[in-house]
Amino acid sequence: MRWRIDLRYDGTGFHGWARQEGLRTVQGTLEESIRVVLRLPDPLTVTCAGRTDTGVHARGQVTHVDVEGAVDPLRLLRGLNGVLPEDVAVTAVTAAPEGFDARFSALARRYVYRLCDDPAGWDPLTRGHVLRVGRPLDVDRMNAAAAGLLGEHDFAAYCKKREGASTVRALLDFSWQRTGVGQLEGTVIADAFCHSMVRALVGSMIPVGDGRRDVEWPGVVLAGKVRDSAVSVLPAHGLTLEEVRYPADDELAARALQARQVRGEVHQRG
């Protein structure tokens, strides 16, 4: 039976999501915890909605795992939170609807990147989740620049390209707002993301916000379809996967089939 497991984690102490021999990863930690709780001889493979990179956090990660035999979801939930380290928490364990695939059934992923551009608003207690920048940023200019990137495009200029993998994505929302003195949040929503795409997109906004680049510049970079050395891929710690969105239960299988056909085995990463 397939089970959906929702979780949160602080990515600071992890080498990303994907299991890697000899390294501490979210996938490896979760798989080993499931093995312990269910008393299995070997770990099961857990599939996630978005393969976060080293240092990226998640508040709304979604996964699935296939388990033979009966499972008490409440016992699994409590058991996992009893053995998982303190930087990971399972928030829900539910029987997955027919056709559900945590990765391919997803319609969109929502990430938020957090910035601080004023010393008066800097909170050392959140330093592991917010990037401090040295110049004041103009949110209106950043929103104008971000709006020019919306829609379906080839985001090769903002991705770390993988051989044979498509870089065409549909950017559904890219917007900025101030949440307090010196505090900004950039929301980025797309059907899927290429490797480092979110941090590169946000990186293109900084020189626009501080006046070093024109509002049109990120769009010019996008049209070039090649990496521009002037676009900084921002540090991972400011980025959090906040939400994964899925269609209605009766549309899950069709969505998964469509996504596989369009993207094959491309990793969805921030």
Buried (B, 14 or more C-beta within 10 A) or exposed (E): EBBBBBBBBBBBBBBBBBBEEEEEBBBBBBBBBBBBBBEBEEBBEBBBBBBBBBBBBBBBBBBBBEBEEEBEBEEBBEBBBEEBEEBBBBEEBEEBBEBBBBBBBBBBBBBBBBBBBBEEBBEEEEEBBBBBBEEEBBBEBBBBBBBBBBEEBBBBBBBBBBEEBBBBBBBBEBBBEBEEEBBBBBBBBBBBBBBBBBBBBBBBBBBBBBEEBEBEBBBEBBEEEEBBEEBBBBEBBBBBBBBBBBBEEEBBBEBBBEBBEEBEEBBBBB
